[in-house]
């Protein structure tokens, strides 16, 4: 059965992959994007190739006034960069909290039988860090910085609106996404950009924090698996299959760029981030019971990413 879905943030890294995965299923997609600094307008032409099943509107989610009939409203729109949230958190509150509230109210206005399922992108960072083991969907939320705090607040709004007003929902909490096309403020493309310029790439806290890496194509396939399972009113962690210290990722990039010698010639390890999480780790056993697995190989994909960004400088 064909579905009709909204995808907000469709010109963002994850939103694009989710929108394209839905289009590849033959579904109809309404794409919404505000067009912030992180939007990749080059992606729009690719989505518009699906001329019979894709429509686009440039719009802030806080300004969306009309909700057409649809089966799922997939919200990937968000401010996501931790350093930016530490410098100034107001836009994070506006997008990640007020934006979610506005969308919930928009869905609430529809009769219960015609409400779409609100599929919201959260983050593994809402749990805070964990030294050993892995967070499950039942764990308390203990965010460590303004970004993750606003994402946790959005999650709480959704759960409350579901309980009080019967809004059908799904919340997904993925680990660190990576892949070609990611905006250059993010760790891997940021490194490659600075190293290409002959400058030192900055690593917070000497590169000691640990992250689990999840390819954006695996994130998108997880969304499709959850939707096709028919599940509603639930939360799913989406974990990648490569847990690494940031310094190890940096060394892999240096090796692929043939940058040898003392790492201090290429990396600035002196930066300290306030509220730094030492390790994120989540269990996605619930999702795996639906038959989904992360399949992308980090080392193989990293070769492609380094090759792409060294040949296509991102300003």
N, C-alpha and C positions, 0 to 999 in steps of 0.2 A: 504494500500500500504506500502510495506517495504521501509524503508529509510536507507541511508548510512550516517553516521555521524562521524566526528572527535570529540574526547573529549580530550583536553589538560589538564594536571594536573590530570590525571585519578587515580593516587595513592595518591592524596590529599583527604581531608575529603569530600568536596563538590563534587569534580570531580568524586570520586568513586560512590557516590550516583547517580549522573547524568548518568554516564556510565551504571550503573546497571539498572537504570530505562529504559534507551534506549534498553538495551539488553533484558529486560523483556517484552518489546513491540515486540520483534522479529526483531529489527533493527540490521544492521551491524555496528560495532563500531571499528574505528581505535583509539586506546588509545595511547596517547603521554605523557611521563613524563620525566622530567630532572633527577629526583632522588635526590632532595635536602634533607637536614636534615629532612624536614617535610614529606617526602614521606613515606608511610606505605607499605613496600614490602609484608607484609602478605596479602594485599588485591589483589595482582596480581593473586594468585592462584584461588581466588574466581571468578575473571573476566575471567580467562582462562578456567574455567569450561564450558563457552559458546564457546567451541572449534570451532564451525562452523561459528560463527558470530563475533568473537573478535580477533583482531590483536593488538600487542603491539610493540612500539619502544621506547627505552630510548633515549631521545633527548631534548635538549634545544630548545624552540620554535624559538629562533633566528637562529638556525642551520637548520631548516626545509627547504628543497630545492625542494621537489616534493610534489605536492598536487594531490592526486588521485581524480577521480570523486566522488563527494559526494553531499548530499542535504543540510547539515548543518555543519558548523564548529563551535563547541561549545568550547569557550576558558575560562577555569576556572584557567589556569596556572597564578600564581601571587605570589609575596611576599606580605604577609598580616599582619604581626605583627607590631603594631604601635610602641612599644618600640624599636624594632629592627630598624625601619625606623628613629627614632630619634637619635639612636646611630650611624648609618651609612646608608645613603640613596642611595648609588650608585647602589646596587643590585636591589633596587626598581625601579630606573630609567631604568635599563637594562631590567628588566622583564616587568614591568607594562607600560612602554612607548615604549622603543625600540622594545620589543617583539610584542606589538600590531601593531606598524608601519610595522614590518617585515611581519606579517601575512596579513595585508591589502595589502601590495605590492605583496605578493604571490597570493592572490585572484585576484588582479587587472590584473595580467598577463594572466589570463584565458579569453576566449571570453565571452562577457556578457551573452550569453545564457547558459553557462556552469559554471557560478560562483555560489558557494554555498552561502547560507545565513549565515552571520557571526553573531553568537549569543554569545555575550560577557558578562561575569560576571563582573559587577561593584560592587558598595556597597552603602548602605544608607549614609555612611560617607562622600560621595562627597558633600552632601548638607550642611555639617556642622551641628552645633547643633541648637535646637529650643526649647525655653522655654515652649511654649504652642502651641497647634495645631499640624499639621502634614504637612510635605513637600509633594507636588505633583510632578509629572514628569516634570511639566513646570517651577518649581522653579529654581532660579539661583544656580550655584554650588559655594559653599564657603568652601572649605576644610580647615581643621585646623591643619593638620600635614603632614609630608612628604609622609606617606603612602597614605592618602586620596587624596593628591595633585597629586600623580602619577596616581592614578586611575581616577581622573577627567581628567587629560591630555589624558589618553587613550580614554576616552569617546569622548573628543573633536576631536581627530584624526579620530575616526570612523564617526562622524557626517560630518566632512569635506570631507573625502574620499567618503562618500555616496553622498554628494552634488556635488562634482567635478567629480568623476569617476563613479558614479552610483553603488557603492558597496552596495548590499542588506544587511541589518543589523537588529539585535534586540539587545537591551541593557537591562539587568535585574539588578535591584539594591535591593538585599535582605537585611534584617535586620540581627542581630546577630544570626548566626547559632549555633546549639548545637546538641549533640547526642553522642552515643558510637563510639569510634574510632577517636575522635578529638585529634589532637596533643597536648601534655601537656603544651605548652606555652600559650594555650588559657585558659580563666578564670576558667571554672568549673573543667576540669581535672588537671589544675595547682594547684588549691586549694586542691583537693583530694590527689594529690601526696605529697604535703608538709605536710598536716595534717597526712597522713599515716606514714610519717617519723618522726612525733612528732615535726615538725617545724611549725613556724607561717606562715600562708598564707598571702601574701601581697595584700592589696586593695588600689588602687589609690584614693586619695582625700577622705579618710575616708569612701569609699564605697558609696558616695552620687550620682555619675552619674547614670542616668537611661538608660536602654537598653530594646529593644523589642526583645524577643527571638523567633526564628524560627527553628523548627526542620529540619534537613537536608533532611529527607524524604519528608517533605512538599515543600522544595525548589525544589527538583527533580520533584515532581508532578506538580509544577507550570511550569517548563520548558516544560514538556510534554504537558500540557494544552495549552501553548502559541504556540508550534510547531503545534499541531493538529488543532488549530484555523485557521491556514493559514495566520496569520498576518505577515506583513513584514514592515520594516522601522519604527519601533516604540520603545518606551521605557516603561518598566513595573517595578514599585516598587513591591516588594514581602515582605509583612509584616507578622510577627508572631502574636500570639494572647496573649502574656504575657508581659506586660510592668512592669518592676520591677527595684527598686534601686539595685545596686550591693550588698549593705549590706544585703538586704533582701534575695537575692540568697545565699549569704554566710551563713546566719543564717539557711536557709533550709538545706544546706549541713551539717553544724554542727549538726543539729538535727538528720539527717539521719545517721550520723556517731556516734551518741550517745556521742558527746563531749559537756559536760556541764560546768557550772561555768562561770567565767568572760570571755567575748568574747576576751578581750585583752590577755588572756592566749593562744589564738589560732590564732588571727588575728593581723597583723601589719597594723595599719591604718595611719601610719605616712608618707607614700610615696606620693609624689606629681609628677604628670606627666605634663611636659610642653605641653601647647596647649590642655589640656584636654577638651573634649566636655561634657557638663553637661547633655544633653539629646538628643537622636536620636529618631525621630518619623516620619514615612512616611505613606501616604495614598496609599492603593492598590485597590481603588475602580475600577480603569480601569481593573485590572486583575480579580477582582471578577465578572465583567460583562461577563467574559468568562466562568463563572460557577465554578471557583476555590475557595477553602477556605482552610486555614490552619486548620488541624484537630488534630494534636498531642497536648495532654494535658501536659503542662510543668511540673506540680507536679508529674504526673504519670511517665513521662519519666525521671525525675530527680532521682526517686527511682531506676530505672533500671541502670542509669549511675553511681550512687554512688555504687551500688552493684557490677557492672562490674569492676570499677577501684579499689575498695578495694580488690577484688579477683584476679585482674590481674594487678600487679604493672607495670607501664610503666617507663622504665629507662630513 
